[in-house]
Amino acid sequence: MEIGDHTLIASRVFITDTSYGNYEGENSSSPQKPPNSRELFYKAVKIGKSVLIGENVSILSGVEIGNGCVIGANSVVTKSVGENCIVVGAPVVVIKNMILTKKVGRVETINNMQYL
């Protein structure tokens, strides 16, 4: 799991990199098999810089959240989210893209936050 600098995580946030069973492709796990008997699958979670994660959010395995995002309270993040957007819901949907960039030399300013 990677969490970028200046990221704020509220209380009661659940982040997992593990899944009981595989539910993609042809070799999916059987729903008839008890969860504790299924093979564990791991996919890294990456959270970018300057991300705000609201209260009671769930972030599932394999998700990447881009720099400068806001994840609304009570949201469930099941798929990766691009940079500088506000997402809400279960599963999340983008409700706003916040792109304001200015690059001077090696420093890029995005929404008044500086990245090298």
C-alpha positions as CSV (number, residue, x, y, z in Angstrom):
1,M,0.0,0.0,0.0
2,E,1.3,3.5,-0.9
3,I,-0.1,6.7,0.5
4,G,1.2,10.0,-0.8
5,D,2.3,13.0,1.1
6,H,-0.2,15.5,2.6
7,T,-3.1,13.0,2.3
8,L,-5.8,13.3,4.9
9,I,-7.8,10.3,6.0
10,A,-10.9,10.7,8.1
11,S,-12.0,8.2,10.8
12,R,-13.7,4.9,10.1
13,V,-12.0,4.5,6.7
14,F,-11.5,0.9,5.4
15,I,-8.6,0.2,3.0
16,T,-7.9,-3.4,1.8
17,D,-5.5,-5.0,-0.6
18,T,-7.0,-8.4,-0.1
19,S,-9.9,-10.3,-1.7
20,Y,-11.4,-13.6,-0.7
21,G,-11.5,-15.2,-4.1
22,N,-11.0,-14.1,-7.7
23,Y,-14.1,-12.6,-9.4
24,E,-12.5,-11.6,-12.8
25,G,-11.9,-13.7,-15.9
26,E,-12.5,-17.3,-16.7
27,N,-11.0,-18.7,-13.4
28,S,-13.5,-17.0,-11.1
29,S,-14.0,-18.4,-7.6
30,S,-17.1,-20.4,-7.0
31,P,-19.8,-18.6,-5.0
32,Q,-20.8,-22.0,-3.6
33,K,-17.4,-22.3,-1.8
34,P,-17.4,-20.8,1.7
35,P,-15.4,-17.5,1.8
36,N,-12.8,-18.8,4.4
37,S,-12.0,-21.7,2.0
38,R,-11.4,-19.4,-1.1
39,E,-7.9,-18.5,-2.1
40,L,-6.7,-15.0,-1.1
41,F,-5.8,-12.5,-3.8
42,Y,-3.8,-9.4,-3.3
43,K,-3.7,-6.2,-5.3
44,A,-1.8,-3.1,-4.2
45,V,-3.7,0.1,-3.3
46,K,-2.1,3.4,-4.3
47,I,-3.3,6.8,-2.9
48,G,-1.7,9.9,-4.4
49,K,-0.5,13.1,-2.9
50,S,-2.9,15.7,-1.3
51,V,-5.9,13.4,-1.3
52,L,-8.8,13.9,1.1
53,I,-10.7,10.8,2.1
54,G,-13.9,11.4,3.9
55,E,-15.5,9.7,6.8
56,N,-16.6,6.0,6.5
57,V,-15.0,5.4,3.1
58,S,-14.2,1.9,1.8
59,I,-11.3,1.5,-0.7
60,L,-11.0,-2.0,-2.2
61,S,-8.0,-3.9,-3.5
62,G,-6.3,-2.8,-6.7
63,V,-7.5,0.8,-6.6
64,E,-5.3,3.7,-7.5
65,I,-6.4,7.2,-6.5
66,G,-4.7,10.1,-8.3
67,N,-3.2,13.2,-6.8
68,G,-5.5,16.0,-5.5
69,C,-8.7,13.9,-5.3
70,V,-11.5,14.2,-2.8
71,I,-13.4,11.0,-1.8
72,G,-16.8,11.9,-0.3
73,A,-18.0,10.5,3.0
74,N,-19.6,7.0,2.9
75,S,-18.3,6.3,-0.6
76,V,-17.1,2.9,-1.8
77,V,-14.1,3.0,-4.2
78,T,-14.1,-0.2,-6.4
79,K,-12.1,1.1,-9.4
80,S,-9.2,3.5,-9.9
81,V,-9.9,7.3,-9.9
82,G,-7.9,9.9,-12.0
83,E,-6.3,13.0,-10.7
84,N,-7.9,16.2,-9.3
85,C,-11.5,15.0,-9.1
86,I,-14.3,14.8,-6.6
87,V,-16.0,11.4,-6.4
88,V,-18.9,10.2,-4.3
89,G,-21.3,7.2,-4.0
90,A,-21.3,3.5,-3.8
91,P,-19.7,2.7,-6.2
92,V,-18.1,6.2,-6.7
93,V,-18.8,8.4,-9.7
94,V,-16.9,11.5,-10.6
95,I,-19.0,14.6,-9.9
96,K,-16.3,17.2,-10.7
97,N,-12.9,17.5,-12.3
98,M,-10.7,20.2,-10.8
99,I,-7.9,20.9,-13.2
100,L,-5.9,24.1,-12.9
101,T,-2.3,23.7,-13.7
102,K,0.7,26.0,-14.1
103,K,4.2,24.7,-14.7
104,V,7.3,26.8,-13.9
105,G,10.6,25.0,-14.4
106,R,10.5,21.6,-12.6
107,V,7.6,22.6,-10.3
108,E,4.0,22.1,-11.3
109,T,1.3,23.8,-9.4
110,I,-2.1,22.0,-9.4
111,N,-4.9,23.8,-7.4
112,N,-2.3,25.7,-5.5
113,M,-0.4,22.5,-4.4
114,Q,3.1,22.1,-5.7
115,Y,4.5,18.8,-7.2
116,L,8.1,18.2,-8.4
